[in-house]
Amino acid sequence: MPKAYLFIDTNIFLDLYDQQHRVRVAALQEAATHLDEIIGTGQVRDEFYRNRVRNITKVMQAMKTAGEKPKIPAALADDAQALKFDETHRKYQDITKELRGRMESFILEPDQDPTLV
């Protein structure tokens, strides 16, 4: 029987960004056991690097947009829930800023990207 080969499309590699760390690692470890059967091209590599930046940037932008604070009506401004909302929103913004910074480092310093390691 002839040997079977596997071609992995760029989108499959990009989908790894949507997977949990353990799933991503398991998939890459499994692929590594079949390296002699996987066909890869420079085009797939180039598309991956170009589109990974686009995908990371899209997530960063979505986080920024989601972090925009809605205006609380003045009648509720001093309400306990409104004050708690303000505090929670500030924490959300801090966490989002930290996450966006880490994602930006994935773009500027690809060796910091755990998907590529």
Buried (B, 14 or more C-beta within 10 A) or exposed (E): EEEEEEEEEBEEBBEBBEBEEEEBBEBBEEBEEEEEEEEEEEEBEEBBEEBBEEBBEEBBEEBEEEBEEEEBEEEEEEEEEBEEBEEEBEEBBEEBEEEBEEBBEBBEEBEBBEBEE
